[in-house]
Amino acid sequence: MSIQISPETETLLAKEARRQGLSVDALLQRLIVQFSAGTGREVPELPVLHLGPMGPLHRRDIYDDAR
């Protein structure tokens, strides 16, 4: 995965990582963990869609070629 950040932000991240004795990747992981802890919830690995209760589906419910 990649993200685009400004050169100024990249410089600040590199400087802060050097100050803490970490790699930029480790610093970003630490910041993400701190952010998720600060919000009181975990960062989900995959998005969760709550679509409500759903019963069993039949082919005729999905496709219009059923007889």
N, CA, C and O atoms as CSV, one atom per row, in Angstrom:
chain,resi,resn,atom,element,x,y,z
A,1,MET,N,N,0.845,-1.166,0.000
A,1,MET,CA,C,0.000,0.000,0.000
A,1,MET,C,C,0.894,1.234,0.000
A,1,MET,O,O,1.984,1.222,0.572
A,2,SER,N,N,0.438,2.267,-0.627
A,2,SER,CA,C,1.204,3.503,-0.625
A,2,SER,C,C,0.253,4.685,-0.473
A,2,SER,O,O,-0.912,4.626,-0.865
A,3,ILE,N,N,0.773,5.737,0.098
A,3,ILE,CA,C,0.013,6.979,0.227
A,3,ILE,C,C,0.886,8.119,-0.270
A,3,ILE,O,O,2.113,8.028,-0.263
A,4,GLN,N,N,0.248,9.172,-0.694
A,4,GLN,CA,C,0.997,10.332,-1.145
A,4,GLN,C,C,0.973,11.382,-0.038
A,4,GLN,O,O,-0.090,11.774,0.443
A,5,ILE,N,N,2.155,11.825,0.354
A,5,ILE,CA,C,2.257,12.877,1.349
A,5,ILE,C,C,3.190,13.940,0.806
A,5,ILE,O,O,3.998,13.688,-0.088
A,6,SER,N,N,3.064,15.112,1.354
A,6,SER,CA,C,3.899,16.210,0.880
A,6,SER,C,C,5.345,15.982,1.306
A,6,SER,O,O,5.604,15.270,2.276
A,7,PRO,N,N,6.288,16.584,0.583
A,7,PRO,CA,C,7.699,16.463,0.971
A,7,PRO,C,C,7.974,16.995,2.375
A,7,PRO,O,O,8.836,16.474,3.082
A,8,GLU,N,N,7.245,18.028,2.775
A,8,GLU,CA,C,7.438,18.589,4.124
A,8,GLU,C,C,7.030,17.581,5.198
A,8,GLU,O,O,7.720,17.416,6.204
A,9,THR,N,N,5.894,16.909,4.969
A,9,THR,CA,C,5.432,15.906,5.929
A,9,THR,C,C,6.382,14.723,5.973
A,9,THR,O,O,6.662,14.185,7.044
A,10,GLU,N,N,6.877,14.318,4.815
A,10,GLU,CA,C,7.838,13.218,4.763
A,10,GLU,C,C,9.095,13.567,5.557
A,10,GLU,O,O,9.634,12.728,6.279
A,11,THR,N,N,9.556,14.806,5.419
A,11,THR,CA,C,10.737,15.258,6.161
A,11,THR,C,C,10.474,15.244,7.660
A,11,THR,O,O,11.326,14.818,8.440
A,12,LEU,N,N,9.291,15.712,8.064
A,12,LEU,CA,C,8.949,15.713,9.494
A,12,LEU,C,C,8.861,14.296,10.053
A,12,LEU,O,O,9.322,14.036,11.164
A,13,LEU,N,N,8.274,13.386,9.293
A,13,LEU,CA,C,8.195,11.989,9.750
A,13,LEU,C,C,9.582,11.372,9.898
A,13,LEU,O,O,9.864,10.696,10.887
A,14,ALA,N,N,10.441,11.605,8.915
A,14,ALA,CA,C,11.797,11.058,8.972
A,14,ALA,C,C,12.562,11.646,10.155
A,14,ALA,O,O,13.280,10.927,10.851
A,15,LYS,N,N,12.411,12.939,10.383
A,15,LYS,CA,C,13.106,13.599,11.494
A,15,LYS,C,C,12.627,13.054,12.843
A,15,LYS,O,O,13.435,12.793,13.733
A,16,GLU,N,N,11.307,12.885,12.988
A,16,GLU,CA,C,10.759,12.356,14.240
A,16,GLU,C,C,11.167,10.900,14.444
A,16,GLU,O,O,11.461,10.496,15.569
A,17,ALA,N,N,11.189,10.110,13.375
A,17,ALA,CA,C,11.617,8.712,13.486
A,17,ALA,C,C,13.070,8.628,13.926
A,17,ALA,O,O,13.414,7.812,14.782
A,18,ARG,N,N,13.927,9.467,13.348
A,18,ARG,CA,C,15.343,9.491,13.767
A,18,ARG,C,C,15.465,9.903,15.226
A,18,ARG,O,O,16.259,9.329,15.970
A,19,ARG,N,N,14.680,10.900,15.639
A,19,ARG,CA,C,14.744,11.375,17.027
A,19,ARG,C,C,14.372,10.265,18.001
A,19,ARG,O,O,14.955,10.158,19.080
A,20,GLN,N,N,13.392,9.430,17.616
A,20,GLN,CA,C,12.952,8.340,18.490
A,20,GLN,C,C,13.756,7.059,18.273
A,20,GLN,O,O,13.562,6.080,18.995
A,21,GLY,N,N,14.648,7.054,17.294
A,21,GLY,CA,C,15.460,5.868,17.024
A,21,GLY,C,C,14.671,4.745,16.367
A,21,GLY,O,O,14.955,3.569,16.592
A,22,LEU,N,N,13.682,5.103,15.557
A,22,LEU,CA,C,12.827,4.123,14.895
A,22,LEU,C,C,12.900,4.292,13.385
A,22,LEU,O,O,13.373,5.309,12.877
A,23,SER,N,N,12.425,3.282,12.687
A,23,SER,CA,C,12.239,3.452,11.247
A,23,SER,C,C,10.933,4.222,11.038
A,23,SER,O,O,10.106,4.307,11.946
A,24,VAL,N,N,10.755,4.770,9.863
A,24,VAL,CA,C,9.527,5.507,9.565
A,24,VAL,C,C,8.331,4.564,9.666
A,24,VAL,O,O,7.281,4.953,10.178
A,25,ASP,N,N,8.479,3.326,9.183
A,25,ASP,CA,C,7.396,2.343,9.274
A,25,ASP,C,C,7.004,2.087,10.729
A,25,ASP,O,O,5.818,2.063,11.060
A,26,ALA,N,N,7.983,1.900,11.582
A,26,ALA,CA,C,7.701,1.637,12.995
A,26,ALA,C,C,7.017,2.842,13.645
A,26,ALA,O,O,6.105,2.681,14.456
A,27,LEU,N,N,7.460,4.038,13.287
A,27,LEU,CA,C,6.837,5.249,13.835
A,27,LEU,C,C,5.381,5.337,13.395
A,27,LEU,O,O,4.508,5.646,14.206
A,28,LEU,N,N,5.111,5.071,12.126
A,28,LEU,CA,C,3.733,5.130,11.640
A,28,LEU,C,C,2.863,4.073,12.310
A,28,LEU,O,O,1.713,4.350,12.651
A,29,GLN,N,N,3.394,2.863,12.505
A,29,GLN,CA,C,2.631,1.833,13.210
A,29,GLN,C,C,2.319,2.270,14.632
A,29,GLN,O,O,1.204,2.072,15.116
A,30,ARG,N,N,3.287,2.858,15.295
A,30,ARG,CA,C,3.073,3.337,16.667
A,30,ARG,C,C,2.002,4.424,16.697
A,30,ARG,O,O,1.153,4.432,17.589
A,31,LEU,N,N,2.034,5.335,15.737
A,31,LEU,CA,C,1.039,6.407,15.686
A,31,LEU,C,C,-0.366,5.853,15.436
A,31,LEU,O,O,-1.339,6.332,16.018
A,32,ILE,N,N,-0.467,4.847,14.571
A,32,ILE,CA,C,-1.773,4.246,14.294
A,32,ILE,C,C,-2.316,3.561,15.542
A,32,ILE,O,O,-3.501,3.686,15.852
A,33,VAL,N,N,-1.462,2.839,16.259
A,33,VAL,CA,C,-1.892,2.170,17.494
A,33,VAL,C,C,-2.323,3.200,18.532
A,33,VAL,O,O,-3.345,3.020,19.193
A,34,GLN,N,N,-1.559,4.274,18.683
A,34,GLN,CA,C,-1.923,5.317,19.636
A,34,GLN,C,C,-3.241,5.973,19.256
A,34,GLN,O,O,-4.060,6.267,20.127
A,35,PHE,N,N,-3.453,6.204,17.969
A,35,PHE,CA,C,-4.703,6.815,17.521
A,35,PHE,C,C,-5.880,5.902,17.813
A,35,PHE,O,O,-6.910,6.353,18.315
A,36,SER,N,N,-5.733,4.616,17.502
A,36,SER,CA,C,-6.845,3.699,17.740
A,36,SER,C,C,-7.120,3.540,19.234
A,36,SER,O,O,-8.271,3.365,19.633
A,37,ALA,N,N,-6.080,3.598,20.061
A,37,ALA,CA,C,-6.275,3.516,21.512
A,37,ALA,C,C,-6.938,4.789,22.024
A,37,ALA,O,O,-7.736,4.738,22.960
A,38,GLY,N,N,-6.617,5.927,21.421
A,38,GLY,CA,C,-7.188,7.202,21.843
A,38,GLY,C,C,-8.656,7.341,21.503
A,38,GLY,O,O,-9.379,8.075,22.176
A,39,THR,N,N,-9.107,6.650,20.472
A,39,THR,CA,C,-10.516,6.733,20.098
A,39,THR,C,C,-11.366,5.758,20.896
A,39,THR,O,O,-12.595,5.833,20.865
A,40,GLY,N,N,-10.718,4.843,21.613
A,40,GLY,CA,C,-11.462,3.878,22.418
A,40,GLY,C,C,-12.008,2.713,21.626
A,40,GLY,O,O,-12.824,1.946,22.136
A,41,ARG,N,N,-11.578,2.568,20.400
A,41,ARG,CA,C,-12.036,1.444,19.593
A,41,ARG,C,C,-10.875,0.946,18.752
A,41,ARG,O,O,-9.923,1.677,18.481
A,42,GLU,N,N,-10.971,-0.301,18.348
A,42,GLU,CA,C,-9.921,-0.873,17.521
A,42,GLU,C,C,-10.122,-0.478,16.068
A,42,GLU,O,O,-11.245,-0.245,15.622
A,43,VAL,N,N,-9.028,-0.408,15.343
A,43,VAL,CA,C,-9.111,-0.168,13.917
A,43,VAL,C,C,-9.442,-1.500,13.252
A,43,VAL,O,O,-8.653,-2.440,13.341
A,44,PRO,N,N,-10.597,-1.599,12.585
A,44,PRO,CA,C,-10.951,-2.884,11.978
A,44,PRO,C,C,-10.038,-3.223,10.816
A,44,PRO,O,O,-9.586,-2.337,10.090
A,45,GLU,N,N,-9.768,-4.515,10.642
A,45,GLU,CA,C,-8.924,-4.940,9.539
A,45,GLU,C,C,-9.675,-4.857,8.219
A,45,GLU,O,O,-9.098,-4.504,7.190
A,46,LEU,N,N,-10.952,-5.180,8.250
A,46,LEU,CA,C,-11.786,-5.094,7.066
A,46,LEU,C,C,-13.044,-4.309,7.415
A,46,LEU,O,O,-13.496,-4.351,8.559
A,47,PRO,N,N,-13.616,-3.594,6.450
A,47,PRO,CA,C,-14.850,-2.873,6.754
A,47,PRO,C,C,-15.989,-3.840,7.055
A,47,PRO,O,O,-16.071,-4.921,6.473
A,48,VAL,N,N,-16.853,-3.441,7.960
A,48,VAL,CA,C,-17.984,-4.259,8.354
A,48,VAL,C,C,-19.249,-3.547,7.912
A,48,VAL,O,O,-19.465,-2.384,8.252
A,49,LEU,N,N,-20.075,-4.237,7.162
A,49,LEU,CA,C,-21.341,-3.670,6.721
A,49,LEU,C,C,-22.475,-4.310,7.513
A,49,LEU,O,O,-22.663,-5.526,7.461
A,50,HIS,N,N,-23.223,-3.499,8.240
A,50,HIS,CA,C,-24.359,-3.996,8.997
A,50,HIS,C,C,-25.603,-3.805,8.134
A,50,HIS,O,O,-26.136,-2.701,8.031
A,51,LEU,N,N,-26.056,-4.887,7.521
A,51,LEU,CA,C,-27.170,-4.809,6.588
A,51,LEU,C,C,-28.501,-5.197,7.222
A,51,LEU,O,O,-29.526,-5.205,6.541
A,52,GLY,N,N,-28.502,-5.511,8.486
A,52,GLY,CA,C,-29.734,-5.877,9.149
A,52,GLY,C,C,-29.998,-7.364,9.057
A,52,GLY,O,O,-29.227,-8.103,8.445
A,53,PRO,N,N,-31.101,-7.807,9.674
A,53,PRO,CA,C,-31.411,-9.239,9.658
A,53,PRO,C,C,-31.762,-9.710,8.249
A,53,PRO,O,O,-32.417,-8.998,7.487
A,54,MET,N,N,-31.322,-10.901,7.924
A,54,MET,CA,C,-31.577,-11.444,6.600
A,54,MET,C,C,-31.811,-12.944,6.742
A,54,MET,O,O,-31.011,-13.649,7.355
A,55,GLY,N,N,-32.886,-13.414,6.185
A,55,GLY,CA,C,-33.198,-14.833,6.231
A,55,GLY,C,C,-32.529,-15.565,5.091
A,55,GLY,O,O,-31.729,-14.985,4.357
A,56,PRO,N,N,-32.852,-16.844,4.937
A,56,PRO,CA,C,-32.265,-17.616,3.847
A,56,PRO,C,C,-32.768,-17.096,2.496
A,56,PRO,O,O,-33.925,-16.699,2.362
A,57,LEU,N,N,-31.890,-17.107,1.517
A,57,LEU,CA,C,-32.240,-16.645,0.181
A,57,LEU,C,C,-32.419,-17.834,-0.753
A,57,LEU,O,O,-31.722,-18.843,-0.636
A,58,HIS,N,N,-33.346,-17.705,-1.665
A,58,HIS,CA,C,-33.561,-18.693,-2.708
A,58,HIS,C,C,-33.048,-18.112,-4.015
A,58,HIS,O,O,-32.870,-16.900,-4.140
A,59,ARG,N,N,-32.817,-18.963,-4.963
A,59,ARG,CA,C,-32.342,-18.492,-6.269
A,59,ARG,C,C,-33.297,-17.453,-6.854
A,59,ARG,O,O,-32.856,-16.479,-7.465
A,60,ARG,N,N,-34.605,-17.658,-6.670
A,60,ARG,CA,C,-35.578,-16.707,-7.227
A,60,ARG,C,C,-35.480,-15.327,-6.588
A,60,ARG,O,O,-35.917,-14.339,-7.178
A,61,ASP,N,N,-34.908,-15.252,-5.386
A,61,ASP,CA,C,-34.723,-13.960,-4.724
A,61,ASP,C,C,-33.571,-13.170,-5.337
A,61,ASP,O,O,-33.526,-11.945,-5.231
A,62,ILE,N,N,-32.641,-13.874,-5.978
A,62,ILE,CA,C,-31.435,-13.230,-6.502
A,62,ILE,C,C,-31.518,-13.034,-8.018
A,62,ILE,O,O,-31.184,-11.969,-8.538
A,63,TYR,N,N,-31.966,-14.076,-8.712
A,63,TYR,CA,C,-31.985,-14.055,-10.170
A,63,TYR,C,C,-33.421,-14.037,-10.670
A,63,TYR,O,O,-34.320,-14.562,-10.014
A,64,ASP,N,N,-33.632,-13.435,-11.827
A,64,ASP,CA,C,-34.995,-13.371,-12.365
A,64,ASP,C,C,-35.273,-14.459,-13.396
A,64,ASP,O,O,-36.281,-14.397,-14.100
A,65,ASP,N,N,-34.386,-15.464,-13.497
A,65,ASP,CA,C,-34.609,-16.529,-14.475
A,65,ASP,C,C,-35.286,-17.763,-13.852
A,65,ASP,O,O,-35.512,-18.758,-14.540
A,66,ALA,N,N,-35.608,-17.696,-12.559
A,66,ALA,CA,C,-36.243,-18.839,-11.890
A,66,ALA,C,C,-37.682,-18.970,-12.361
A,66,ALA,O,O,-38.321,-17.978,-12.712
A,67,ARG,N,N,-38.191,-20.200,-12.368
A,67,ARG,CA,C,-39.569,-20.439,-12.835
A,67,ARG,C,C,-40.538,-20.409,-11.717
A,67,ARG,O,O,-41.736,-20.591,-11.934
